[in-house]
Amino acid sequence: MRASLIQINVDPAEPVAERRDRAAALVREQAGSDLVVLPELWHVGAFAFESFAVEAEPLDGPTARVMSSAALDAGVWLHAGSIVERGAGGDLFNTSLVFSPGGELVRTYRKIHRFGFDKGEAVLMAAGTEPVTVALPGAVAGLATCYDLRFPELFRALVDAGAQMFVVPAGWPERRRAHWSLLARARAVENQAYVLACGTAGTHAGVEQAGHSVVVDPWGDVVGEAGAGEEVLAVDLDLARVARVRDEFPALKDRVLGVPGIPVINGL
Ligand SMILES: NC(=O)CCC(=O)C(=O)O
């Protein structure tokens, strides 16, 4: 599988509609890839809290329409990162969108772990409640978003649901870049799965972004890593490697379930 992670620059001086069109053009340029990934809230900026309500949109809103047509034109599976979704009841969600090469919206994932403690996303958005997987050609992908990376139990639940890779759009700050790299590798090693972690570049709302999107293989080796600025990170994934690693070093099979005090995750 050829995967292209678009580490787009989020600059508050660039109008959202222009960034949307620019992102769509970048997706079209990835024709020939199998999977294209955009970061978390790239249209507005993950820390631009004051713009969340203004830029909120339904699942058939402007971002979804533009991304659907870009996926169709490029003929790729597209994880279009996340949008600020306005749900039917008016609540806001941080919602990831996955399109088929035919341009169909096949999966959505509402971020479960909201960032900010008692501020920002944590108070402005509602939490998702359901882990989500999607069957891509050659592998089942588990979906997670940014802060979710800190919660291994979500990833283990996704493995129990069949995930062989994780796609993690993010708006991770430079200040905690060491955590980003470490956690991406940890989730790959402990779950013996590929991790495709796609962040943003630039500075918005005064928060410098880490960039450094990274793809980690099921052994924990880094397959490719971006720099700090806008960049497309293109990598070839050997999806059969997941089964090989799981067979040759069967740590997942050694899980001991049912030990008092260790919660059992029963899958989805
Ligand atoms: N947008 C986010 O979820 C930010 C997460 C973050 O900054 C962290 O976990 O650290």
PDBQT file of the ligand as one rigid body, heavy atoms in Angstrom, charges set to zero:
ROOT
HETATM    1  N1  LIG A 301      -5.580  18.395  19.573  1.00  0.00    +0.000 N 
HETATM    2  C1  LIG A 301      -5.130  17.567  20.489  1.00  0.00    +0.000 C 
HETATM    3  O1  LIG A 301      -5.729  16.537  20.765  1.00  0.00    +0.000 OA
HETATM    4  C2  LIG A 301      -3.855  17.966  21.163  1.00  0.00    +0.000 C 
HETATM    5  C3  LIG A 301      -3.260  16.856  22.013  1.00  0.00    +0.000 C 
HETATM    6  C4  LIG A 301      -2.034  17.306  22.736  1.00  0.00    +0.000 C 
HETATM    7  O2  LIG A 301      -1.589  18.431  22.580  1.00  0.00    +0.000 OA
HETATM    8  C5  LIG A 301      -1.367  16.362  23.624  1.00  0.00    +0.000 C 
HETATM    9  O3  LIG A 301      -1.877  15.251  23.835  1.00  0.00    +0.000 OA
HETATM   10  O4  LIG A 301      -0.297  16.721  24.139  1.00  0.00    +0.000 OA
ENDROOT
TORSDOF 0
